[in-house]
């Protein structure tokens, strides 16, 4: 069955419909894996320009049957080819018989390797019609056809011989292709996928490798005895080296196809590498020959933050100094030439800090002055970095002097580095303290420890335990804190480590790790991704470190890698497994050696770098171009890049790029590029601010420079109601819907329903079928639900403070297939009130933008449960500079207009005060949330958004 050309494995519904649309004939069909039921299939059939999807389900005995219209008795089949053959006949309950199979496109062999000597290519998807071809034709192909396969493979091998130094090995493979391949194919045809003859050929070919390994291991044992100190006969025996952690370095034996078995041979080096590395590490560590241990020196004792002073300009030309004492909790303003402070402001009197967008170095401080007067003063710093340092210190002062048991705000450090298969230098201080090039930390705040450190590496040759301890020791030296390990996940040389402060260890729960291989045939781990997810109190985090395909011409392959990782990485709450990975977490950070290059001549690139003209280079950056096309990283954010390309430097220096690489096949050009990136995506109306994004300039052991980014992230705690439950019935909050309209990109006419998921609901809820449906525009389906067919949702807690932090995840599913047409996330905070509010958002599925949704809803909160509090991050806001207020005059800054973060021609609906009829407090009116996500581009790429045009 696996070889049947109409079976397309795990392609998405959208891709399946595109293939059928290209085929364009009634009766075209293909089979793919079901997205809703594990082990089931989806039969997709084109008829009258619409795609009909039928589920093929196995019963308890493994027999397969098609779910068709009522009144037609289901038939059971032992194999999928038998089922397809039967439904090629009419009157079987389908809209039309299965006439024309859409063949699976052949995939070009991906020669992706760390050496970057592969050719261009990738997964090219195309629809191929074979009129009337039966099911499973490849398995029943004549001997002549299989001989042709052998000749093709042998010819391909001969083309590679001239570029490979392994002539002996190629000789063994040539003999296999000429004499034994047909025997393996015949065995495969009879259901025996072991490929015994290929395994024998590989064992024979690898005998020289085994001899070399034995020789090397013998030498290592001799070296160990040379350095080993004399041991007393009564000394305890040396501990046995523990086996590698499952999932970190042990390769999984592939099976079932030629390339998979070849992958087993490819990973033989990894099998050897583990004991070799362990032996060397054990030997040299006993004699202090390992990496210079940064833990050798006693760590400094934790010291209170020093008082920091900033030179600022007040008014037109007056100079002053702002002195921040975090420990004491005060900000002092001292005019130049004055020996004593003009004014000292306690932290509890500071109401708001406003950062100007138009002047990046300007800030406004709003504070209380006796008696009951609110004043504001503007300060201009020498540069934006100094302003950010001042704001961070004030934020830290607020946190330290708050009486909260659980934090509202934490800092997250994310770092990525392709280590180039060489050991790291003695010190990683510049990387771990965000110093170097780009938007970096000011020296006054560089050594403030972060709450969470997430370190991703690629081509990391160190042992897992050695690398983790090296990172912990480095942080202990720099920060005087013994960070705890939350998780370590490895895939060959791709590693991710998550470390947290000791006081946060109890706040971390529901830890999950996962990895995905995207190397040759998706069976090798030289490329791929590792991920970690967890809950920090009530906030979910996801982190993905990846190493994508290399080569300037492999943009499509990198896009495919991203899609494979997005689909296959198993992270987060299992109940949300049907949702797009990017929607499962409050905050998702994605980073690594993404390997996207610059589409420009190398000499032009070097000229722009010399002049620091990065904007011209970013305009031809492949990642930016693919994001603009909505091919990858939909709705992700990235900090501004103001540092030079991080690849490919000459090792040992950062003065020049080594863009020429000489290979046996000739010279290869690797243009300088921003291969190493950090992106993130967060739920709407959450707080996340990128405070730094840059690279180091003093770590030169690799041809990549380490990259760092730091974030200020709002978090929620497990909510405890302030009002104890009484004897009477508890008042309930309710989520009510007036209407929902959806437009999805599909050629189907299926009826749909909506599933509602949220942590504030006891269980998932489901709507009725859509009440209206139209497909006036080809390729798009418009659906509508009225209030009668939408459920009223009752959150488990009715408190406003709790509901303001909650989100709803919605999934549009087909009634027949139960597969998702798209998912979205809605923040409940803006929907709280007595009148319905309008929402509008995108729909996503498996990394693709599949449509849009809009509607009207309201979240009703009982009057006695409307109390709330200000979050620690809400006192900092962003505002455009419209008019200069008079100095030292009472003022309450107007919150900025919150622009919609989605493409829409619908005017924003004026919403009432959400707390009911009561007037808001002045303090509440003074607050405004930072716009932490960038505004979308003006251009729309999905025609679905124009269908809403003119709809009342």
Secondary structure, DSSP 8 states (H G I E B T S, - for coil): -TT-TTB-TT--HHHHHHHHHHH-STTEEEEEE-SSSTT-EEEEEEETTEEEEEEEEE-TTS-EEE---TTS----BSSHHHHHHHTTSSSSSSSS---EEE-----------TT----S--------EEET--TTTTTT--HHHHHHHHHHHHHHHHHHHTT-S-HHHHHHHHHHHHHTHHHHHHHHHTT-TT-HHHHHHHHHHTHHHHHHHHHHHHHHHHHHHHHS----TTS----------TTTT------SSHHHHHHHHHTHHHHHHHHHHHHHHHHHHHTT-SS--TTSS----------EEEEEEETTTEEEEEEEETTTTEEEEEETT-SS-SEEEEGGGEEEEEEESSSTTEEEEEEEETTTEEEEEEEEESSHHHHHHHHHHHHHHHHHT---SS-SEEEEEEEEEE-TTS---S--HHHHTT-SEEE---TTTTTS--SEEEEEEES--S-HHHHHHHHHHHHHHHHS---EEEEEEEETTEEEEEEE-GGGGGGEEEEEEEEEE-SGGG--TTSEEEEEEEEETTEEEEEEEEE---STT-HHHHHHHHHHHHHH---S-GGGTTS-GGGSSSEEEEEEE----B-S-HHHHHHHHHTT-HHHHHTTBHHHHHHHTTSSSTT-EE----S---B-B-TT-SS-B--EEEETTEEEE---B--EEEEEEE-TT--EEEEEEEE-SS--SSSB--EEEEEEEE-------SS---SS-----EEEEEEEEEEEE-S----EEEEEE-TTSSS-EE----SEEE--STTEEEEEEEGGGS--B--S---HHHHTT-EEEEEEEETTT--EEEEEEEESGGGBSSS-EEEEEEEEETTEEEEEEEEEEEEE--GGG------TTTTEEEE---S---TT-B----------SS---S-------TT-SS---HHHHT------S----SS---THHHHTTT--
